[in-house]
Amino acid sequence: MERVCFELRVRADRLGEYRERHRAVWPEMLAALREAGWTNYSLFLREDGMLIGYCETEDFEAAQRAMEATEVNARWQAEMAPFFELEPGVAPDAAMTPLAEIFHLD
């Protein structure tokens, strides 16, 4: 199992709404993530907008490709893009660059 951690930046003026959106993630988005192989997926948000994501998957690149192939992901990314500090035209899921794991207790 591959453990993946990534960082994104949420706009400071959108933190509250970003939290609210994640209290009610669309059921079809949750199902698509599970079907694409995303497990133990968590997001952590700091007050300055730093967002840390973590998931476990057999193959992160394959899991990303599987999500890219879904219609629900395209809708979700389009709705969520305004919440992030991103280069123009870059979707949030395309900006998820994994951090290098340098230690794991087990």
A tleap script that builds the chain and sets N, CA, C and O, in Angstrom:
source leaprc.protein.ff14SB
mol = sequence {
  NMET GLU ARG VAL CYS PHE GLU LEU ARG VAL
  ARG ALA ASP ARG LEU GLY GLU TYR ARG GLU
  ARG HIE ARG ALA VAL TRP PRO GLU MET LEU
  ALA ALA LEU ARG GLU ALA GLY TRP THR ASN
  TYR SER LEU PHE LEU ARG GLU ASP GLY MET
  LEU ILE GLY TYR CYS GLU THR GLU ASP PHE
  GLU ALA ALA GLN ARG ALA MET GLU ALA THR
  GLU VAL ASN ALA ARG TRP GLN ALA GLU MET
  ALA PRO PHE PHE GLU LEU GLU PRO GLY VAL
  ALA PRO ASP ALA ALA MET THR PRO LEU ALA
  GLU ILE PHE HIE LEU CASP
}
set mol.1.N position { 0.860 -1.185 0.000 }
set mol.1.CA position { 0.000 0.000 0.000 }
set mol.1.C position { 0.897 1.236 0.000 }
set mol.1.O position { 1.845 1.334 0.779 }
set mol.2.N position { 0.586 2.152 -0.869 }
set mol.2.CA position { 1.325 3.403 -0.983 }
set mol.2.C position { 0.649 4.461 -0.106 }
set mol.2.O position { -0.559 4.674 -0.209 }
set mol.3.N position { 1.423 5.120 0.749 }
set mol.3.CA position { 0.920 6.236 1.558 }
set mol.3.C position { 1.294 7.528 0.837 }
set mol.3.O position { 2.448 7.720 0.454 }
set mol.4.N position { 0.315 8.408 0.655 }
set mol.4.CA position { 0.538 9.637 -0.107 }
set mol.4.C position { 0.121 10.833 0.738 }
set mol.4.O position { -0.968 10.857 1.314 }
set mol.5.N position { 1.001 11.818 0.802 }
set mol.5.CA position { 0.712 13.076 1.488 }
set mol.5.C position { 0.986 14.203 0.504 }
set mol.5.O position { 1.989 14.181 -0.209 }
set mol.6.N position { 0.092 15.189 0.466 }
set mol.6.CA position { 0.272 16.311 -0.451 }
set mol.6.C position { -0.179 17.598 0.231 }
set mol.6.O position { -0.912 17.572 1.220 }
set mol.7.N position { 0.269 18.716 -0.313 }
set mol.7.CA position { -0.068 20.029 0.224 }
set mol.7.C position { -0.697 20.887 -0.868 }
set mol.7.O position { -0.262 20.872 -2.019 }
set mol.8.N position { -1.722 21.630 -0.487 }
set mol.8.CA position { -2.326 22.659 -1.330 }
set mol.8.C position { -2.557 23.884 -0.453 }
set mol.8.O position { -2.395 23.813 0.766 }
set mol.9.N position { -2.925 24.983 -1.048 }
set mol.9.CA position { -3.180 26.198 -0.284 }
set mol.9.C position { -4.590 26.687 -0.576 }
set mol.9.O position { -4.937 26.975 -1.721 }
set mol.10.N position { -5.409 26.778 0.490 }
set mol.10.CA position { -6.780 27.286 0.390 }
set mol.10.C position { -6.730 28.799 0.616 }
set mol.10.O position { -5.996 29.276 1.482 }
set mol.11.N position { -7.493 29.532 -0.146 }
set mol.11.CA position { -7.551 30.995 0.002 }
set mol.11.C position { -8.069 31.347 1.400 }
set mol.11.O position { -9.051 30.773 1.872 }
set mol.12.N position { -7.410 32.281 2.040 }
set mol.12.CA position { -7.746 32.655 3.419 }
set mol.12.C position { -9.196 33.112 3.554 }
set mol.12.O position { -9.830 32.861 4.580 }
set mol.13.N position { -9.724 33.777 2.533 }
set mol.13.CA position { -11.096 34.282 2.619 }
set mol.13.C position { -12.147 33.209 2.329 }
set mol.13.O position { -13.343 33.499 2.356 }
set mol.14.N position { -11.715 31.961 2.052 }
set mol.14.CA position { -12.652 30.890 1.722 }
set mol.14.C position { -12.582 29.709 2.696 }
set mol.14.O position { -13.206 28.675 2.457 }
set mol.15.N position { -11.830 29.855 3.790 }
set mol.15.CA position { -11.620 28.737 4.709 }
set mol.15.C position { -12.920 28.179 5.282 }
set mol.15.O position { -13.119 26.965 5.295 }
set mol.16.N position { -13.800 29.051 5.752 }
set mol.16.CA position { -15.059 28.598 6.346 }
set mol.16.C position { -15.914 27.834 5.361 }
set mol.16.O position { -16.433 26.765 5.683 }
set mol.17.N position { -16.066 28.369 4.167 }
set mol.17.CA position { -16.881 27.703 3.162 }
set mol.17.C position { -16.239 26.390 2.711 }
set mol.17.O position { -16.940 25.418 2.428 }
set mol.18.N position { -14.908 26.365 2.646 }
set mol.18.CA position { -14.215 25.138 2.273 }
set mol.18.C position { -14.513 24.029 3.291 }
set mol.18.O position { -14.785 22.887 2.922 }
set mol.19.N position { -14.455 24.388 4.568 }
set mol.19.CA position { -14.789 23.407 5.613 }
set mol.19.C position { -16.233 22.921 5.456 }
set mol.19.O position { -16.506 21.725 5.549 }
set mol.20.N position { -17.146 23.854 5.220 }
set mol.20.CA position { -18.562 23.495 5.061 }
set mol.20.C position { -18.766 22.536 3.889 }
set mol.20.O position { -19.516 21.568 4.008 }
set mol.21.N position { -18.114 22.793 2.773 }
set mol.21.CA position { -18.267 21.929 1.602 }
set mol.21.C position { -17.840 20.500 1.915 }
set mol.21.O position { -18.400 19.547 1.373 }
set mol.22.N position { -16.854 20.354 2.785 }
set mol.22.CA position { -16.363 19.014 3.096 }
set mol.22.C position { -17.161 18.319 4.196 }
set mol.22.O position { -16.903 17.156 4.506 }
set mol.23.N position { -18.106 19.005 4.775 }
set mol.23.CA position { -19.036 18.357 5.700 }
set mol.23.C position { -20.129 17.619 4.934 }
set mol.23.O position { -20.838 16.780 5.490 }
set mol.24.N position { -20.252 17.944 3.665 }
set mol.24.CA position { -21.312 17.341 2.846 }
set mol.24.C position { -20.775 17.013 1.447 }
set mol.24.O position { -21.321 17.466 0.441 }
set mol.25.N position { -19.712 16.228 1.401 }
set mol.25.CA position { -19.176 15.811 0.094 }
set mol.25.C position { -20.235 14.953 -0.593 }
set mol.25.O position { -20.861 14.101 0.036 }
set mol.26.N position { -20.425 15.184 -1.871 }
set mol.26.CA position { -21.437 14.466 -2.635 }
set mol.26.C position { -21.240 12.958 -2.503 }
set mol.26.O position { -20.116 12.471 -2.620 }
set mol.27.N position { -22.305 12.224 -2.265 }
set mol.27.CA position { -22.194 10.755 -2.175 }
set mol.27.C position { -21.563 10.124 -3.419 }
set mol.27.O position { -20.807 9.159 -3.303 }
set mol.28.N position { -21.862 10.653 -4.597 }
set mol.28.CA position { -21.279 10.084 -5.810 }
set mol.28.C position { -19.777 10.358 -5.907 }
set mol.28.O position { -19.045 9.586 -6.526 }
set mol.29.N position { -19.314 11.463 -5.294 }
set mol.29.CA position { -17.877 11.737 -5.257 }
set mol.29.C position { -17.193 10.768 -4.308 }
set mol.29.O position { -16.125 10.240 -4.620 }
set mol.30.N position { -17.794 10.532 -3.161 }
set mol.30.CA position { -17.236 9.574 -2.203 }
set mol.30.C position { -17.151 8.183 -2.829 }
set mol.30.O position { -16.145 7.490 -2.675 }
set mol.31.N position { -18.202 7.780 -3.533 }
set mol.31.CA position { -18.209 6.473 -4.185 }
set mol.31.C position { -17.125 6.390 -5.260 }
set mol.31.O position { -16.447 5.369 -5.378 }
set mol.32.N position { -16.960 7.452 -6.036 }
set mol.32.CA position { -15.945 7.460 -7.094 }
set mol.32.C position { -14.544 7.335 -6.499 }
set mol.32.O position { -13.709 6.602 -7.028 }
set mol.33.N position { -14.285 8.043 -5.406 }
set mol.33.CA position { -12.976 7.936 -4.756 }
set mol.33.C position { -12.712 6.502 -4.299 }
set mol.33.O position { -11.632 5.958 -4.524 }
set mol.34.N position { -13.695 5.911 -3.667 }
set mol.34.CA position { -13.523 4.524 -3.198 }
set mol.34.C position { -13.293 3.572 -4.372 }
set mol.34.O position { -12.409 2.717 -4.322 }
set mol.35.N position { -14.087 3.723 -5.418 }
set mol.35.CA position { -13.954 2.849 -6.587 }
set mol.35.C position { -12.605 3.034 -7.280 }
set mol.35.O position { -12.082 2.092 -7.876 }
set mol.36.N position { -12.043 4.230 -7.209 }
set mol.36.CA position { -10.753 4.518 -7.837 }
set mol.36.C position { -9.570 4.057 -6.979 }
set mol.36.O position { -8.418 4.141 -7.405 }
set mol.37.N position { -9.860 3.572 -5.773 }
set mol.37.CA position { -8.796 3.023 -4.945 }
set mol.37.C position { -8.247 3.938 -3.871 }
set mol.37.O position { -7.211 3.637 -3.280 }
set mol.38.N position { -8.924 5.057 -3.602 }
set mol.38.CA position { -8.502 5.953 -2.537 }
set mol.38.C position { -9.022 5.399 -1.215 }
set mol.38.O position { -10.229 5.214 -1.056 }
set mol.39.N position { -8.138 5.134 -0.275 }
set mol.39.CA position { -8.551 4.668 1.045 }
set mol.39.C position { -7.884 5.523 2.115 }
set mol.39.O position { -6.864 6.171 1.880 }
set mol.40.N position { -8.488 5.503 3.281 }
set mol.40.CA position { -7.954 6.247 4.431 }
set mol.40.C position { -7.631 7.691 4.037 }
set mol.40.O position { -6.597 8.228 4.434 }
set mol.41.N position { -8.509 8.312 3.261 }
set mol.41.CA position { -8.292 9.655 2.720 }
set mol.41.C position { -8.725 10.699 3.749 }
set mol.41.O position { -9.858 10.679 4.230 }
set mol.42.N position { -7.816 11.605 4.078 }
set mol.42.CA position { -8.082 12.664 5.062 }
set mol.42.C position { -7.540 13.985 4.552 }
set mol.42.O position { -6.560 14.023 3.806 }
set mol.43.N position { -8.187 15.067 4.961 }
set mol.43.CA position { -7.702 16.420 4.703 }
set mol.43.C position { -7.557 17.134 6.039 }
set mol.43.O position { -8.391 16.980 6.932 }
set mol.44.N position { -6.495 17.916 6.167 }
set mol.44.CA position { -6.218 18.695 7.369 }
set mol.44.C position { -5.976 20.132 6.939 }
set mol.44.O position { -5.196 20.382 6.021 }
set mol.45.N position { -6.642 21.085 7.598 }
set mol.45.CA position { -6.571 22.490 7.186 }
set mol.45.C position { -6.081 23.359 8.334 }
set mol.45.O position { -6.638 23.335 9.432 }
set mol.46.N position { -5.039 24.122 8.067 }
set mol.46.CA position { -4.505 25.059 9.044 }
set mol.46.C position { -5.142 26.426 8.814 }
set mol.46.O position { -5.601 26.716 7.709 }
set mol.47.N position { -5.175 27.254 9.829 }
set mol.47.CA position { -5.840 28.567 9.755 }
set mol.47.C position { -5.217 29.516 8.730 }
set mol.47.O position { -5.873 30.466 8.302 }
set mol.48.N position { -3.980 29.283 8.331 }
set mol.48.CA position { -3.372 30.143 7.307 }
set mol.48.C position { -3.649 29.644 5.896 }
set mol.48.O position { -3.158 30.223 4.927 }
set mol.49.N position { -4.443 28.560 5.769 }
set mol.49.CA position { -4.821 28.042 4.464 }
set mol.49.C position { -4.037 26.829 4.008 }
set mol.49.O position { -4.357 26.251 2.969 }
set mol.50.N position { -3.018 26.425 4.755 }
set mol.50.CA position { -2.282 25.235 4.361 }
set mol.50.C position { -3.193 24.014 4.510 }
set mol.50.O position { -3.745 23.763 5.580 }
set mol.51.N position { -3.336 23.269 3.424 }
set mol.51.CA position { -4.148 22.059 3.401 }
set mol.51.C position { -3.215 20.884 3.169 }
set mol.51.O position { -2.445 20.862 2.208 }
set mol.52.N position { -3.295 19.910 4.061 }
set mol.52.CA position { -2.521 18.687 3.916 }
set mol.52.C position { -3.502 17.555 3.650 }
set mol.52.O position { -4.465 17.366 4.394 }
set mol.53.N position { -3.254 16.816 2.599 }
set mol.53.CA position { -4.058 15.657 2.273 }
set mol.53.C position { -3.253 14.392 2.453 }
set mol.53.O position { -2.040 14.377 2.244 }
set mol.54.N position { -3.939 13.324 2.845 }
set mol.54.CA position { -3.293 12.026 3.033 }
set mol.54.C position { -4.233 10.944 2.532 }
set mol.54.O position { -5.437 10.990 2.788 }
set mol.55.N position { -3.689 9.984 1.827 }
set mol.55.CA position { -4.481 8.814 1.441 }
set mol.55.C position { -3.561 7.617 1.320 }
set mol.55.O position { -2.337 7.742 1.271 }
set mol.56.N position { -4.181 6.466 1.273 }
set mol.56.CA position { -3.470 5.225 1.015 }
set mol.56.C position { -4.107 4.595 -0.209 }
set mol.56.O position { -5.330 4.581 -0.350 }
set mol.57.N position { -3.271 4.076 -1.091 }
set mol.57.CA position { -3.749 3.494 -2.334 }
set mol.57.C position { -2.693 2.540 -2.877 }
set mol.57.O position { -1.513 2.652 -2.543 }
set mol.58.N position { -3.115 1.618 -3.701 }
set mol.58.CA position { -2.162 0.688 -4.315 }
set mol.58.C position { -1.231 1.410 -5.281 }
set mol.58.O position { -0.048 1.080 -5.367 }
set mol.59.N position { -1.760 2.399 -6.014 }
set mol.59.CA position { -0.986 3.106 -7.031 }
set mol.59.C position { -1.602 4.501 -7.181 }
set mol.59.O position { -2.678 4.645 -7.761 }
set mol.60.N position { -0.921 5.527 -6.659 }
set mol.60.CA position { -1.488 6.869 -6.639 }
set mol.60.C position { -1.748 7.407 -8.042 }
set mol.60.O position { -2.794 8.006 -8.292 }
set mol.61.N position { -0.807 7.199 -8.954 }
set mol.61.CA position { -1.014 7.696 -10.317 }
set mol.61.C position { -2.216 7.027 -10.970 }
set mol.61.O position { -2.992 7.685 -11.663 }
set mol.62.N position { -2.375 5.732 -10.755 }
set mol.62.CA position { -3.536 5.025 -11.303 }
set mol.62.C position { -4.820 5.512 -10.645 }
set mol.62.O position { -5.844 5.647 -11.314 }
set mol.63.N position { -4.778 5.777 -9.340 }
set mol.63.CA position { -5.956 6.280 -8.628 }
set mol.63.C position { -6.335 7.669 -9.138 }
set mol.63.O position { -7.519 7.975 -9.277 }
set mol.64.N position { -5.346 8.502 -9.413 }
set mol.64.CA position { -5.620 9.823 -9.982 }
set mol.64.C position { -6.239 9.700 -11.371 }
set mol.64.O position { -7.214 10.383 -11.683 }
set mol.65.N position { -5.673 8.829 -12.205 }
set mol.65.CA position { -6.213 8.633 -13.564 }
set mol.65.C position { -7.649 8.128 -13.507 }
set mol.65.O position { -8.492 8.556 -14.295 }
set mol.66.N position { -7.927 7.222 -12.583 }
set mol.66.CA position { -9.290 6.694 -12.457 }
set mol.66.C position { -10.264 7.806 -12.090 }
set mol.66.O position { -11.384 7.841 -12.599 }
set mol.67.N position { -9.850 8.711 -11.215 }
set mol.67.CA position { -10.720 9.837 -10.861 }
set mol.67.C position { -10.876 10.805 -12.025 }
set mol.67.O position { -11.971 11.312 -12.265 }
set mol.68.N position { -9.807 11.063 -12.739 }
set mol.68.CA position { -9.870 11.969 -13.892 }
set mol.68.C position { -10.870 11.475 -14.933 }
set mol.68.O position { -11.421 12.275 -15.689 }
set mol.69.N position { -11.105 10.182 -14.977 }
set mol.69.CA position { -12.013 9.598 -15.967 }
set mol.69.C position { -13.484 9.704 -15.566 }
set mol.69.O position { -14.362 9.305 -16.332 }
set mol.70.N position { -13.760 10.236 -14.377 }
set mol.70.CA position { -15.150 10.315 -13.925 }
set mol.70.C position { -15.740 11.699 -14.152 }
set mol.70.O position { -15.048 12.712 -14.056 }
set mol.71.N position { -17.010 11.719 -14.449 }
set mol.71.CA position { -17.728 12.976 -14.641 }
set mol.71.C position { -17.875 13.724 -13.324 }
set mol.71.O position { -17.790 14.952 -13.298 }
set mol.72.N position { -18.094 13.000 -12.231 }
set mol.72.CA position { -18.296 13.654 -10.943 }
set mol.72.C position { -17.032 14.386 -10.505 }
set mol.72.O position { -17.123 15.447 -9.886 }
set mol.73.N position { -15.871 13.850 -10.808 }
set mol.73.CA position { -14.634 14.530 -10.443 }
set mol.73.C position { -14.487 15.843 -11.206 }
set mol.73.O position { -14.050 16.845 -10.638 }
set mol.74.N position { -14.845 15.844 -12.477 }
set mol.74.CA position { -14.761 17.082 -13.262 }
set mol.74.C position { -15.652 18.158 -12.644 }
set mol.74.O position { -15.242 19.313 -12.529 }
set mol.75.N position { -16.868 17.782 -12.247 }
set mol.75.CA position { -17.772 18.746 -11.609 }
set mol.75.C position { -17.209 19.236 -10.269 }
set mol.75.O position { -17.221 20.433 -9.979 }
set mol.76.N position { -16.716 18.288 -9.456 }
set mol.76.CA position { -16.187 18.647 -8.136 }
set mol.76.C position { -14.980 19.584 -8.281 }
set mol.76.O position { -14.898 20.595 -7.584 }
set mol.77.N position { -14.053 19.257 -9.172 }
set mol.77.CA position { -12.866 20.088 -9.353 }
set mol.77.C position { -13.236 21.487 -9.831 }
set mol.77.O position { -12.640 22.471 -9.392 }
set mol.78.N position { -14.207 21.581 -10.719 }
set mol.78.CA position { -14.652 22.889 -11.210 }
set mol.78.C position { -15.244 23.723 -10.082 }
set mol.78.O position { -15.002 24.928 -10.007 }
set mol.79.N position { -16.016 23.090 -9.206 }
set mol.79.CA position { -16.616 23.822 -8.082 }
set mol.79.C position { -15.590 24.191 -7.028 }
set mol.79.O position { -15.723 25.231 -6.384 }
set mol.80.N position { -14.566 23.362 -6.834 }
set mol.80.CA position { -13.602 23.595 -5.765 }
set mol.80.C position { -12.431 24.479 -6.184 }
set mol.80.O position { -11.774 25.059 -5.319 }
set mol.81.N position { -12.154 24.599 -7.458 }
set mol.81.CA position { -10.995 25.370 -7.921 }
set mol.81.C position { -10.935 26.789 -7.351 }
set mol.81.O position { -9.846 27.235 -6.990 }
set mol.82.N position { -12.058 27.524 -7.251 }
set mol.82.CA position { -11.971 28.888 -6.724 }
set mol.82.C position { -11.528 28.983 -5.256 }
set mol.82.O position { -11.192 30.070 -4.786 }
set mol.83.N position { -11.524 27.873 -4.541 }
set mol.83.CA position { -11.112 27.882 -3.139 }
set mol.83.C position { -9.589 27.880 -2.981 }
set mol.83.O position { -9.078 28.180 -1.902 }
set mol.84.N position { -8.869 27.545 -4.044 }
set mol.84.CA position { -7.426 27.334 -3.935 }
set mol.84.C position { -6.603 28.447 -4.560 }
set mol.84.O position { -7.045 29.137 -5.479 }
set mol.85.N position { -5.406 28.599 -4.040 }
set mol.85.CA position { -4.392 29.449 -4.651 }
set mol.85.C position { -3.658 28.568 -5.661 }
set mol.85.O position { -2.801 27.765 -5.291 }
set mol.86.N position { -4.004 28.726 -6.931 }
set mol.86.CA position { -3.450 27.892 -7.994 }
set mol.86.C position { -3.047 28.748 -9.184 }
set mol.86.O position { -3.512 29.877 -9.346 }
set mol.87.N position { -2.183 28.196 -10.003 }
set mol.87.CA position { -1.870 28.835 -11.278 }
set mol.87.C position { -3.133 28.803 -12.137 }
set mol.87.O position { -3.898 27.843 -12.056 }
set mol.88.N position { -3.368 29.823 -12.954 }
set mol.88.CA position { -4.559 29.828 -13.814 }
set mol.88.C position { -4.649 28.559 -14.666 }
set mol.88.O position { -3.665 28.111 -15.256 }
set mol.89.N position { -5.859 27.997 -14.711 }
set mol.89.CA position { -6.104 26.829 -15.526 }
set mol.89.C position { -5.705 25.497 -14.908 }
set mol.89.O position { -5.890 24.453 -15.533 }
set mol.90.N position { -5.160 25.508 -13.692 }
set mol.90.CA position { -4.746 24.273 -13.035 }
set mol.90.C position { -5.842 23.826 -12.081 }
set mol.90.O position { -6.263 24.593 -11.215 }
set mol.91.N position { -6.305 22.598 -12.234 }
set mol.91.CA position { -7.322 22.040 -11.335 }
set mol.91.C position { -6.654 21.604 -10.028 }
set mol.91.O position { -5.486 21.216 -10.027 }
set mol.92.N position { -7.389 21.667 -8.923 }
set mol.92.CA position { -6.793 21.273 -7.638 }
set mol.92.C position { -6.190 19.873 -7.646 }
set mol.92.O position { -5.113 19.663 -7.087 }
set mol.93.N position { -6.872 18.911 -8.273 }
set mol.93.CA position { -6.332 17.551 -8.257 }
set mol.93.C position { -5.046 17.433 -9.077 }
set mol.93.O position { -4.228 16.551 -8.815 }
set mol.94.N position { -4.860 18.299 -10.052 }
set mol.94.CA position { -3.625 18.297 -10.846 }
set mol.94.C position { -2.464 18.921 -10.073 }
set mol.94.O position { -1.302 18.688 -10.406 }
set mol.95.N position { -2.770 19.705 -9.053 }
set mol.95.CA position { -1.733 20.358 -8.247 }
set mol.95.C position { -1.309 19.518 -7.045 }
set mol.95.O position { -0.451 19.937 -6.268 }
set mol.96.N position { -1.900 18.341 -6.889 }
set mol.96.CA position { -1.574 17.482 -5.747 }
set mol.96.C position { -0.273 16.732 -6.030 }
set mol.96.O position { -0.289 15.635 -6.589 }
set mol.97.N position { 0.833 17.323 -5.645 }
set mol.97.CA position { 2.137 16.699 -5.828 }
set mol.97.C position { 2.532 16.019 -4.522 }
set mol.97.O position { 2.658 16.685 -3.494 }
set mol.98.N position { 2.728 14.712 -4.547 }
set mol.98.CA position { 3.062 14.011 -3.304 }
set mol.98.C position { 4.368 14.500 -2.688 }
set mol.98.O position { 5.334 14.807 -3.386 }
set mol.99.N position { 4.364 14.560 -1.367 }
set mol.99.CA position { 5.575 14.855 -0.612 }
set mol.99.C position { 6.351 13.552 -0.428 }
set mol.99.O position { 5.753 12.478 -0.370 }
set mol.100.N position { 7.655 13.640 -0.336 }
set mol.100.CA position { 8.484 12.447 -0.131 }
set mol.100.C position { 8.356 11.972 1.312 }
set mol.100.O position { 8.521 12.747 2.254 }
set mol.101.N position { 8.061 10.688 1.465 }
set mol.101.CA position { 8.005 10.114 2.806 }
set mol.101.C position { 9.433 9.831 3.252 }
set mol.101.O position { 10.193 9.165 2.549 }
set mol.102.N position { 9.793 10.348 4.436 }
set mol.102.CA position { 11.157 10.127 4.915 }
set mol.102.C position { 11.199 9.281 6.178 }
set mol.102.O position { 12.278 8.867 6.600 }
set mol.103.N position { 10.032 9.008 6.801 }
set mol.103.CA position { 9.993 8.149 7.976 }
set mol.103.C position { 8.597 7.592 8.147 }
set mol.103.O position { 7.608 8.280 7.897 }
set mol.104.N position { 8.521 6.354 8.571 }
set mol.104.CA position { 7.262 5.714 8.913 }
set mol.104.C position { 7.549 4.762 10.065 }
set mol.104.O position { 8.455 3.936 9.962 }
set mol.105.N position { 6.811 4.855 11.146 }
set mol.105.CA position { 7.066 4.080 12.362 }
set mol.105.C position { 7.022 2.586 12.117 }
set mol.105.O position { 7.859 1.846 12.635 }
set mol.106.N position { 6.060 2.136 11.337 }
set mol.106.CA position { 5.954 0.694 11.103 }
set mol.106.C position { 6.809 0.303 9.944 }
set mol.106.O position { 6.859 -0.873 9.584 }
savepdb mol mol.pdb
quit
